[in-house]
Amino acid sequence: MDFNKYEDFERGLKERYPSMFTNLWGGVSVGEGWWPIIESLCYQIHSHVKWKNEQRDQHNRGEGCPEVSVEQVKEKFGGLRFYYTGGNDIIDGMVRMAESWAAHSCETCGKPGERRGGGWIRTLCDEHEAEYQARTKERSGS
């Protein structure tokens, strides 16, 4: 993992969506292949909250939408977990969609992938699964 690249990604999220990333705990702990999913999700959440609140404030329509505070983003059991507070049912749907998208995308490169077992559960494409298996075989001396 290129830590400079990771730090740039996380810093970029905080710069583009400062109100969403004030209480982040543990960073954005997912592989680079899922970064476009996280970026897209954050953009959609930000846009929805902004639009709903503008509708409420400028046109006296609707209730608005509570600000979203991202608490943790991580991989768990080969799936994306996006923990947050705030939002509404639309935001809940966006998060579920992103988690579903990640469940079928390689954590490493973003290509179509599937959940793989054999110790740590991960979601990988065939190419990165083969690399993982080769490293595992090399470590075990087989």
PLY file of the C-alpha trace (Angstrom):
ply
format ascii 1.0
element vertex 142
property float x
property float y
property float z
element edge 141
property int vertex1
property int vertex2
end_header
0.00 0.00 0.00
1.26 3.44 -0.90
0.68 5.37 2.33
1.18 8.76 0.66
-1.59 7.92 -1.78
-3.84 6.78 1.08
-3.14 9.94 3.10
-3.88 12.06 0.02
-7.20 10.25 -0.50
-8.32 10.68 3.10
-7.16 14.31 3.21
-9.04 14.97 -0.04
-12.28 13.63 1.44
-11.87 15.85 4.48
-11.17 18.89 2.30
-14.09 18.31 -0.09
-16.60 17.32 2.61
-15.40 18.99 5.82
-18.74 18.87 7.62
-19.01 15.12 7.00
-15.54 14.22 8.31
-15.27 16.01 11.67
-15.69 12.84 13.78
-13.88 10.23 11.69
-12.46 7.45 13.81
-9.90 5.01 12.41
-9.57 6.61 8.99
-10.89 5.23 5.74
-9.61 1.68 6.07
-10.43 0.16 2.69
-8.41 -0.82 -0.35
-7.78 1.57 -3.21
-10.24 -0.29 -5.43
-13.10 0.95 -3.27
-12.00 4.59 -3.17
-14.16 5.59 -6.16
-17.17 4.05 -4.40
-16.45 6.07 -1.24
-15.88 9.25 -3.25
-19.11 8.78 -5.20
-21.08 8.03 -2.04
-19.73 11.11 -0.23
-20.50 13.32 -3.23
-24.07 12.00 -3.43
-24.64 12.39 0.32
-23.24 15.93 0.29
-25.38 16.89 -2.72
-28.56 15.42 -1.25
-28.16 17.08 2.16
-27.34 20.42 0.53
-30.32 20.21 -1.84
-32.82 19.16 0.86
-31.69 21.94 3.17
-31.79 24.55 0.40
-35.34 23.47 -0.43
-36.30 23.91 3.20
-34.52 27.24 3.68
-35.25 28.96 0.38
-38.63 27.58 -0.56
-40.07 26.48 2.76
-40.52 22.96 1.33
-39.95 19.84 3.36
-38.10 19.16 6.53
-34.55 19.31 5.24
-32.02 16.63 6.06
-29.80 16.32 9.12
-26.09 16.72 8.34
-24.21 13.44 7.94
-21.21 12.77 10.14
-19.01 9.88 8.98
-17.65 7.99 11.95
-15.82 5.06 10.37
-15.23 3.53 6.94
-13.72 0.07 6.83
-13.68 -3.40 5.33
-15.23 -6.15 7.41
-15.81 -9.74 6.30
-15.01 -8.74 2.72
-17.62 -5.98 2.69
-17.66 -2.22 2.95
-18.91 -0.79 6.23
-19.80 2.90 6.23
-20.78 4.04 9.74
-22.37 7.46 10.10
-24.96 9.50 11.97
-27.55 11.89 10.55
-29.11 11.77 7.14
-32.47 10.32 6.20
-33.94 7.31 4.42
-32.48 8.43 1.08
-28.99 8.52 2.62
-29.58 5.07 4.12
-30.37 3.79 0.63
-27.27 5.42 -0.82
-25.08 3.75 1.80
-26.67 0.33 1.24
-26.16 0.73 -2.51
-22.48 1.62 -2.06
-21.98 -1.35 0.28
-23.63 -3.61 -2.29
-21.48 -2.15 -5.09
-18.33 -2.82 -3.04
-19.42 -6.41 -2.37
-18.96 -7.05 -6.10
-15.80 -4.96 -6.65
-12.18 -5.88 -6.06
-10.83 -4.10 -3.01
-7.47 -3.70 -4.74
-8.33 -2.48 -8.24
-12.12 -1.94 -8.42
-12.73 -4.48 -11.20
-15.56 -7.00 -10.78
-14.75 -9.22 -7.84
-16.24 -11.72 -5.46
-15.93 -12.66 -1.82
-13.10 -15.05 -1.18
-12.44 -17.09 1.95
-9.39 -18.96 3.13
-8.55 -17.07 6.30
-9.29 -13.38 6.01
-12.46 -12.83 3.97
-11.86 -10.36 1.16
-13.46 -9.26 -2.10
-11.04 -9.65 -5.00
-10.97 -10.08 -8.77
-9.47 -13.29 -10.16
-6.09 -11.60 -10.78
-5.68 -10.28 -7.24
-6.99 -13.52 -5.74
-4.29 -15.41 -7.69
-1.64 -12.99 -6.36
-2.95 -13.46 -2.81
-2.85 -17.24 -3.18
0.70 -17.12 -4.57
1.89 -14.99 -1.63
0.16 -17.33 0.82
1.78 -20.36 -0.80
5.20 -18.63 -0.76
4.89 -17.77 2.95
3.92 -21.30 3.91
6.88 -22.70 1.96
4.70 -25.01 -0.13
0 1
1 2
2 3
3 4
4 5
5 6
6 7
7 8
8 9
9 10
10 11
11 12
12 13
13 14
14 15
15 16
16 17
17 18
18 19
19 20
20 21
21 22
22 23
23 24
24 25
25 26
26 27
27 28
28 29
29 30
30 31
31 32
32 33
33 34
34 35
35 36
36 37
37 38
38 39
39 40
40 41
41 42
42 43
43 44
44 45
45 46
46 47
47 48
48 49
49 50
50 51
51 52
52 53
53 54
54 55
55 56
56 57
57 58
58 59
59 60
60 61
61 62
62 63
63 64
64 65
65 66
66 67
67 68
68 69
69 70
70 71
71 72
72 73
73 74
74 75
75 76
76 77
77 78
78 79
79 80
80 81
81 82
82 83
83 84
84 85
85 86
86 87
87 88
88 89
89 90
90 91
91 92
92 93
93 94
94 95
95 96
96 97
97 98
98 99
99 100
100 101
101 102
102 103
103 104
104 105
105 106
106 107
107 108
108 109
109 110
110 111
111 112
112 113
113 114
114 115
115 116
116 117
117 118
118 119
119 120
120 121
121 122
122 123
123 124
124 125
125 126
126 127
127 128
128 129
129 130
130 131
131 132
132 133
133 134
134 135
135 136
136 137
137 138
138 139
139 140
140 141
